[in-house]
Amino acid sequence: MLSNRSALAIIAGIVFPASSALALCNGNDPASCVLVSNTWQNENVRLVQRTINNRIELLIAKRQRRAGLSSGDETSPETSAYAGPSYSNSSSAGLYDGNTAAMFVGADRTLGESLVIGLGLGWSAGDINNATGGGLKTDAYTISPYLLYTLTDHLSIDASLGYSGATTKYETSDPGLGDGRQNSTSHFAAVNLTGSYWQNSWNLVWKLGYADSHVSNDAFAFSSGLSMDGSHARLGQVQASLMAAYRTDDWFPYVRATYENDVSRSYSLSSDKSGSVWAVGIRRIGLGALSLGVEANSVEGRPAKSNSLAASIAYRF
């Protein structure tokens, strides 16, 4: 039975710090293969949630009358579709290094003056390796509905749910252990309260949120016949972020800092219950029905580091 799984696992904006003793599929510790699988499949969900959060930030900005984001009027688009590719790299103290490429598509619709509902679909592929020759490759899909409700001119609340399924192929460096294949599922939910204020061309946005995730790994066997039990992991995390943006014509460059604190979890960790995510990006709004954006961010203050780059394009009907 595998227990106390301290891998880097990122889900719905949540970071699980990695154990300093983690060895990626090194042939001597097959349990570590499953730990790193958690790393990747939850990084996949993190990319999904990041895309949704960015979309919701844009919807909030569009609904601010003083932002002047609409083309020709002061109302949000009735229906929009969007897509966004992303790429991320994760590593931990030289123990492993991995890359994830993802594509996310979605659509949302404005209902009345206060409510927006949307649905996103994602696909991603990851490749993680270490110096000893072990590694894993994973493919995953994700579906995530979300909603945004405007409470006042400056205050809103949003929520999202998600389900992700992944298949992981383990490649060990020990011929006596062999390779393995495992199926996993992830469920997540998040809720955020956001305040957005404009002063001339400056936009200041604060956000308080809570996210909860659950990962389930099926039992599987390596080609040598060694069987690995199924496992579960749960995490609850509080997040607080502050974003500053400046509007110049149709361009909106911005910076964002997010603090994360792990308030509940179903496994033990040696240290590090908090960390930060720093982001810089730019959006262009007002090109008729088309809008564009790009963002880079970095996870800091955790044993496992992660850097990513994401782009987005949206079209309103």
C-alpha positions as CSV (number, residue, x, y, z in Angstrom):
1,M,0.0,0.0,0.0
2,L,1.3,3.4,-0.9
3,S,0.8,6.2,1.7
4,N,1.8,9.7,2.6
5,R,2.3,10.7,-1.0
6,S,4.3,13.9,-1.0
7,A,4.6,14.7,-4.7
8,L,4.3,18.0,-6.5
9,A,0.7,17.9,-7.4
10,I,-1.0,21.0,-8.8
11,I,-4.8,21.2,-9.2
12,A,-7.1,24.1,-9.6
13,G,-4.3,26.4,-8.7
14,I,-3.2,24.2,-5.8
15,V,0.4,23.2,-5.2
16,F,1.5,20.1,-3.3
17,P,5.2,20.5,-2.4
18,A,7.5,17.7,-3.5
19,S,9.5,15.5,-1.1
20,S,13.2,16.1,-1.1
21,A,13.7,12.3,-1.3
22,L,11.6,11.9,-4.4
23,A,13.3,9.7,-7.1
24,L,11.5,9.5,-10.4
25,C,11.0,5.9,-11.5
26,N,14.5,5.0,-10.5
27,G,13.9,1.2,-10.5
28,N,14.7,1.0,-6.8
29,D,11.5,2.8,-5.7
30,P,8.6,2.0,-8.0
31,A,6.2,3.9,-5.7
32,S,8.0,7.1,-6.8
33,C,6.6,6.5,-10.3
34,V,3.1,7.0,-9.0
35,L,4.1,10.0,-7.0
36,V,5.4,11.8,-10.1
37,S,2.2,10.8,-12.0
38,N,0.3,12.9,-9.5
39,T,2.7,15.7,-10.3
40,W,1.8,15.7,-14.0
41,Q,-1.9,14.9,-14.0
42,N,-2.5,17.7,-11.5
43,E,-0.3,20.1,-13.4
44,N,-2.7,19.5,-16.3
45,V,-5.6,20.6,-14.1
46,R,-3.7,23.6,-13.0
47,L,-3.3,24.7,-16.6
48,V,-7.1,24.3,-17.1
49,Q,-7.9,26.3,-14.0
50,R,-5.4,29.0,-14.9
51,T,-7.2,29.4,-18.3
52,I,-10.6,29.7,-16.6
53,N,-9.3,32.2,-14.1
54,N,-7.9,34.4,-16.9
55,R,-11.1,34.2,-18.8
56,I,-13.1,35.2,-15.8
57,E,-10.7,38.1,-15.1
58,L,-11.4,39.3,-18.7
59,L,-15.2,39.0,-18.2
60,I,-15.0,41.0,-15.0
61,A,-13.0,43.7,-16.8
62,K,-15.4,43.8,-19.7
63,R,-18.3,44.4,-17.3
64,Q,-16.6,47.4,-15.7
65,R,-18.2,50.4,-17.3
66,R,-15.2,52.6,-16.6
67,A,-12.8,50.1,-18.4
68,G,-14.4,51.0,-21.7
69,L,-13.6,47.6,-23.1
70,S,-16.7,47.1,-25.3
71,S,-16.6,47.9,-28.9
72,G,-19.4,50.5,-29.5
73,D,-21.4,49.9,-26.3
74,E,-21.0,49.2,-22.6
75,T,-22.4,45.7,-22.5
76,S,-20.5,42.3,-22.4
77,P,-20.7,40.0,-25.4
78,E,-23.7,37.8,-25.4
79,T,-21.8,34.7,-26.5
80,S,-18.0,34.1,-26.9
81,A,-15.8,31.2,-27.9
82,Y,-12.1,31.0,-27.0
83,A,-9.0,28.8,-27.3
84,G,-5.6,28.8,-25.7
85,P,-2.4,26.7,-26.0
86,S,0.0,26.5,-23.1
87,Y,3.4,25.1,-22.2
88,S,4.9,24.5,-18.8
89,N,8.1,23.1,-17.2
90,S,8.3,21.6,-13.7
91,S,11.3,20.5,-11.8
92,S,12.4,19.7,-8.2
93,A,16.0,20.1,-6.9
94,G,17.5,18.4,-10.0
95,L,15.6,15.2,-9.2
96,Y,13.2,15.4,-12.2
97,D,12.4,17.7,-15.1
98,G,9.2,17.6,-17.1
99,N,7.3,19.5,-19.8
100,T,3.5,19.8,-20.4
101,A,1.8,21.0,-23.6
102,A,-1.9,21.7,-23.5
103,M,-4.8,23.1,-25.5
104,F,-8.0,24.4,-24.0
105,V,-11.2,25.5,-25.8
106,G,-14.4,26.9,-24.3
107,A,-17.4,29.1,-24.7
108,D,-19.5,31.2,-22.4
109,R,-22.8,33.1,-22.6
110,T,-24.1,36.2,-20.8
111,L,-27.6,35.7,-19.2
112,G,-29.1,38.9,-18.1
113,E,-27.0,41.7,-16.6
114,S,-25.3,39.7,-13.9
115,L,-24.7,36.1,-14.8
116,V,-22.3,34.4,-17.2
117,I,-22.1,30.6,-17.6
118,G,-19.4,28.7,-19.5
119,L,-17.9,25.4,-20.3
120,G,-14.2,24.5,-21.1
121,L,-12.6,21.4,-22.6
122,G,-8.9,20.6,-22.4
123,W,-6.3,18.1,-23.7
124,S,-2.7,17.9,-22.5
125,A,0.4,15.7,-22.9
126,G,3.3,15.5,-20.5
127,D,6.8,14.0,-20.6
128,I,8.9,13.8,-17.4
129,N,12.4,12.5,-17.1
130,N,15.3,12.2,-14.6
131,A,19.0,11.6,-14.7
132,T,18.8,7.9,-14.0
133,G,16.9,7.2,-17.2
134,G,13.4,6.7,-15.8
135,G,10.4,8.7,-16.7
136,L,6.7,8.8,-17.6
137,K,4.4,10.0,-20.4
138,T,0.8,11.0,-19.7
139,D,-2.2,12.1,-21.8
140,A,-5.2,13.7,-20.2
141,Y,-8.6,15.3,-21.0
142,T,-10.5,17.7,-18.8
143,I,-14.0,19.2,-18.7
144,S,-14.9,22.2,-16.6
145,P,-18.1,24.2,-16.3
146,Y,-17.9,27.6,-14.6
147,L,-20.0,30.6,-13.8
148,L,-19.6,34.3,-12.9
149,Y,-22.1,36.4,-11.0
150,T,-21.8,40.2,-10.6
151,L,-22.8,41.3,-7.1
152,T,-22.2,45.0,-7.4
153,D,-20.3,47.4,-9.8
154,H,-17.1,46.3,-8.2
155,L,-17.7,42.9,-6.6
156,S,-18.3,39.5,-8.2
157,I,-18.2,35.8,-7.3
158,D,-17.2,32.9,-9.6
159,A,-17.2,29.1,-9.2
160,S,-15.9,26.2,-11.3
161,L,-16.0,22.4,-11.2
162,G,-13.9,20.0,-13.1
163,Y,-13.3,16.4,-14.0
164,S,-10.1,15.0,-15.6
165,G,-9.1,11.6,-16.8
166,A,-5.5,10.6,-17.4
167,T,-3.5,7.6,-18.7
168,T,0.1,7.4,-17.6
169,K,2.9,5.2,-19.0
170,Y,5.8,4.5,-16.6
171,E,9.2,3.9,-18.0
172,T,11.7,2.7,-15.4
173,S,15.4,2.3,-15.6
174,D,15.4,-1.2,-14.1
175,P,14.8,-4.0,-16.6
176,G,13.8,-6.2,-13.8
177,L,10.9,-3.9,-12.9
178,G,9.8,-3.1,-16.4
179,D,7.2,-0.5,-17.5
180,G,3.6,0.1,-16.4
181,R,0.4,1.8,-17.3
182,Q,-2.1,3.4,-14.9
183,N,-5.4,5.3,-15.2
184,S,-6.3,8.2,-12.9
185,T,-9.1,10.6,-12.4
186,S,-9.2,14.1,-10.7
187,H,-12.1,16.1,-9.4
188,F,-11.8,19.8,-8.4
189,A,-13.9,22.7,-7.3
190,A,-13.0,26.3,-6.7
191,V,-14.8,29.5,-5.6
192,N,-13.5,33.1,-5.7
193,L,-14.6,36.5,-4.5
194,T,-13.2,39.3,-6.6
195,G,-13.0,43.1,-6.3
196,S,-12.2,45.2,-9.3
197,Y,-11.6,49.0,-9.1
198,W,-10.6,51.5,-11.8
199,Q,-8.7,54.8,-11.3
200,N,-8.3,56.6,-14.6
201,S,-6.4,54.1,-16.7
202,W,-5.3,51.9,-13.7
203,N,-7.2,48.7,-12.7
204,L,-6.6,47.1,-9.3
205,V,-8.1,43.6,-8.8
206,W,-8.0,41.6,-5.6
207,K,-9.2,38.0,-5.2
208,L,-9.9,35.7,-2.3
209,G,-10.6,32.0,-3.1
210,Y,-10.7,28.5,-1.9
211,A,-10.0,25.4,-4.0
212,D,-10.5,21.7,-3.2
213,S,-9.2,18.7,-5.1
214,H,-9.3,14.9,-5.1
215,V,-7.1,12.6,-7.1
216,S,-7.8,8.9,-7.5
217,N,-5.1,6.5,-9.0
218,D,-6.2,3.0,-10.1
219,A,-4.3,-0.1,-9.1
220,F,-1.9,-1.3,-11.8
221,A,1.0,-3.7,-12.3
222,F,4.5,-3.3,-13.9
223,S,5.4,-5.6,-16.7
224,S,7.6,-7.6,-14.1
225,G,4.4,-8.5,-12.3
226,L,4.8,-6.1,-9.3
227,S,1.4,-4.8,-8.3
228,M,0.8,-1.3,-7.0
229,D,-2.3,-0.5,-5.0
230,G,-4.7,2.3,-5.9
231,S,-4.3,5.6,-4.0
232,H,-6.2,8.8,-3.1
233,A,-5.1,12.3,-2.2
234,R,-7.1,15.4,-1.2
235,L,-6.1,19.0,-0.6
236,G,-7.9,22.2,0.4
237,Q,-6.1,25.5,-0.3
238,V,-6.8,29.2,0.4
239,Q,-5.6,31.7,-2.2
240,A,-5.2,35.5,-2.2
241,S,-4.1,37.5,-5.2
242,L,-3.5,41.1,-6.2
243,M,-3.4,42.2,-9.8
244,A,-2.5,45.7,-11.2
245,A,-3.2,46.5,-14.9
246,Y,-2.8,49.7,-17.0
247,R,-4.9,50.5,-20.0
248,T,-3.5,52.2,-23.0
249,D,-5.8,52.3,-25.9
250,D,-6.7,48.6,-26.5
251,W,-3.6,47.2,-24.6
252,F,-3.8,46.0,-21.0
253,P,-0.4,44.9,-19.6
254,Y,-0.6,43.5,-16.0
255,V,1.2,41.9,-13.2
256,R,-0.3,39.5,-10.6
257,A,1.0,38.0,-7.3
258,T,-0.9,35.1,-5.7
259,Y,-0.3,33.7,-2.2
260,E,-1.3,30.1,-1.5
261,N,-1.7,28.3,1.8
262,D,-2.6,24.6,2.2
263,V,-5.2,24.5,5.0
264,S,-6.2,20.8,4.8
265,R,-4.8,17.7,3.2
266,S,-5.1,14.0,3.6
267,Y,-1.4,13.1,3.7
268,S,1.6,14.3,5.7
269,L,4.2,16.7,4.4
270,S,7.5,17.5,6.0
271,S,7.3,21.3,5.5
272,D,6.1,24.1,3.2
273,K,2.4,24.7,3.4
274,S,2.6,27.9,1.5
275,G,4.0,29.4,-1.7
276,S,3.5,32.1,-4.3
277,V,2.7,32.4,-8.0
278,W,4.0,35.4,-9.9
279,A,2.6,36.3,-13.3
280,V,3.0,39.0,-16.0
281,G,0.9,39.3,-19.1
282,I,-0.8,41.5,-21.6
283,R,-4.2,41.5,-23.2
284,R,-5.6,43.3,-26.2
285,I,-9.3,44.1,-26.2
286,G,-11.4,46.1,-28.7
287,L,-10.3,44.5,-32.0
288,G,-13.9,44.2,-33.2
289,A,-15.1,40.8,-32.1
290,L,-11.5,39.5,-31.5
291,S,-9.4,39.6,-28.4
292,L,-5.9,38.3,-27.6
293,G,-3.7,37.6,-24.6
294,V,-0.5,36.1,-23.4
295,E,0.7,35.3,-19.9
296,A,3.9,33.9,-18.2
297,N,4.0,32.8,-14.6
298,S,6.3,31.1,-12.1
299,V,5.7,29.2,-8.9
300,E,8.1,30.3,-6.1
301,G,8.6,29.3,-2.4
302,R,8.0,25.6,-3.0
303,P,10.6,22.7,-3.3
304,A,9.2,22.1,-6.8
305,K,9.4,24.9,-9.3
306,S,7.0,25.4,-12.2
307,N,7.1,28.0,-15.1
308,S,4.6,28.3,-17.8
309,L,3.6,30.3,-20.8
310,A,0.0,30.6,-22.1
311,A,-1.8,32.4,-25.0
312,S,-5.4,33.0,-25.7
313,I,-7.7,34.1,-28.5
314,A,-11.4,34.8,-28.1
315,Y,-14.2,35.7,-30.5
316,R,-17.6,37.1,-29.6
317,F,-20.7,36.4,-31.7
